[in-house]
């Protein structure tokens, strides 16, 4: 199994790579253009901030920080995310589908991490027991 810290760093890199790849596709697709590309990048930024908020909350919980303070921080950050999404959609009038596509970069990064973990662990050989699998070495 890969080191969890390395896995998280690679996941964060995959998040940005997938966001930039989706933005490039939005720029090149007919009917897309710069307006859709900016919306995709904004959605990618929103999901990155959301990921960092979740990561900070988990780290604070694991460090046994004060639970009330941690909850206030998490809810404040998500409130700021909601405000950011409102500004992007209602005030800046970014394309909502573009923001949604950018937010899906998190899903692509998670899929890339899952594939990477499956490839690095090798094939799974069943022993007949559903609770125990033996991995080939």
Wavefront OBJ file of the C-alpha trace (Angstrom):
o trace
v 0.000 0.000 0.000
v 1.356 3.448 -0.888
v 2.283 5.932 1.815
v -0.872 7.923 2.742
v 0.971 11.262 2.700
v 2.350 10.587 -0.786
v -1.107 9.476 -1.886
v -2.661 12.758 -0.693
v 0.039 14.857 -2.362
v -0.468 12.998 -5.620
v -4.251 13.371 -5.247
v -3.886 17.146 -4.872
v -1.674 17.256 -7.956
v -4.208 15.134 -9.865
v -6.937 17.557 -8.815
v -5.125 20.464 -10.458
v -4.093 18.426 -13.487
v -7.663 17.293 -14.110
v -8.980 20.818 -13.606
v -6.509 22.233 -16.117
v -7.238 19.412 -18.586
v -10.972 20.080 -18.340
v -10.330 23.797 -18.849
v -8.254 23.048 -21.959
v -11.054 20.873 -23.313
v -13.580 23.659 -22.580
v -11.402 26.099 -24.475
v -11.149 23.845 -27.517
v -14.693 22.478 -27.710
v -16.965 24.264 -30.196
v -19.231 26.664 -28.344
v -16.926 26.691 -25.327
v -14.461 29.527 -25.492
v -12.897 31.649 -22.812
v -16.116 32.196 -20.827
v -16.624 28.448 -20.304
v -12.923 27.935 -19.561
v -12.980 30.534 -16.781
v -16.095 28.871 -15.333
v -14.359 25.461 -15.359
v -11.308 26.894 -13.591
v -13.563 28.606 -11.033
v -15.340 25.315 -10.339
v -11.973 23.611 -9.938
v -10.894 26.294 -7.468
v -14.115 25.878 -5.491
v -13.691 22.135 -5.186
v -10.023 22.553 -4.242
v -10.960 24.940 -1.411
v -13.657 22.480 -0.325
v -11.108 19.642 -0.294
v -8.659 21.722 1.738
v -11.434 22.581 4.214
v -12.285 18.928 4.664
v -8.611 18.004 5.006
v -8.048 20.713 7.639
v -11.077 19.513 9.600
v -9.861 15.928 9.567
v -6.354 16.994 10.588
v -7.755 19.072 13.458
v -9.872 16.148 14.609
v -6.902 13.783 14.466
v -4.802 16.289 16.425
v -7.568 16.355 19.018
v -8.128 20.087 18.706
v -11.074 21.647 20.481
v -14.174 20.264 18.718
v -16.260 23.440 19.008
v -13.577 25.581 17.446
v -13.008 23.045 14.659
v -16.727 22.962 13.834
v -16.910 26.753 13.707
v -13.936 26.852 11.331
v -15.389 24.191 9.050
v -18.846 25.785 8.871
v -17.335 29.239 8.347
v -15.223 27.947 5.469
v -18.188 26.222 3.854
v -20.214 29.399 4.261
v -17.456 31.273 2.456
v -17.525 28.599 -0.259
v -21.270 29.067 -0.688
v -20.749 32.822 -0.910
v -17.996 32.286 -3.489
v -20.258 30.048 -5.565
v -23.029 32.647 -5.362
v -20.691 35.408 -6.527
v -19.417 33.254 -9.390
v -22.865 32.278 -10.620
v -25.047 35.294 -9.834
v -22.688 38.269 -9.938
v -19.931 37.227 -12.333
v -22.447 35.255 -14.384
v -20.091 32.352 -15.014
v -21.524 29.459 -16.968
v -23.144 27.080 -14.406
v -22.336 23.977 -16.453
v -18.716 25.101 -16.608
v -18.566 25.490 -12.826
v -20.079 22.019 -12.461
v -17.565 20.552 -14.905
v -14.743 22.181 -12.957
v -16.099 20.776 -9.718
v -16.063 17.302 -11.267
v -12.255 17.494 -11.393
v -12.360 16.104 -7.848
v -14.066 12.975 -9.167
v -11.463 12.572 -11.887
v -8.652 12.951 -9.357
v -10.251 10.341 -7.090
v -10.624 7.947 -10.027
v -6.964 8.456 -10.958
v -5.919 7.747 -7.362
v -8.045 4.600 -7.266
v -6.582 3.309 -10.522
v -3.077 4.095 -9.303
v -3.674 2.172 -6.059
v -5.099 -0.808 -7.940
v -2.161 -0.909 -10.356
v 0.422 -0.591 -7.599
v -1.067 -3.359 -5.459
v -1.212 -5.951 -8.228
v -3.959 -8.454 -8.987
v -6.140 -9.860 -6.236
v -6.479 -13.630 -6.047
v -9.459 -14.933 -4.100
v -8.936 -17.727 -1.553
v -12.603 -18.639 -1.366
v -13.021 -16.694 1.855
v -14.858 -13.430 1.254
v -13.129 -11.789 4.227
v -9.567 -12.580 3.234
v -7.799 -11.990 -0.072
v -4.259 -12.983 -0.929
v -2.278 -10.630 -3.099
v 0.306 -11.964 -5.541
v 3.827 -10.851 -4.706
l 1 2 3 4 5 6 7 8 9 10 11 12 13 14 15 16 17 18 19 20 21 22 23 24 25 26 27 28 29 30 31 32 33 34 35 36 37 38 39 40 41 42 43 44 45 46 47 48 49 50 51 52 53 54 55 56 57 58 59 60 61 62 63 64 65 66 67 68 69 70 71 72 73 74 75 76 77 78 79 80 81 82 83 84 85 86 87 88 89 90 91 92 93 94 95 96 97 98 99 100 101 102 103 104 105 106 107 108 109 110 111 112 113 114 115 116 117 118 119 120 121 122 123 124 125 126 127 128 129 130 131 132 133 134 135 136 137
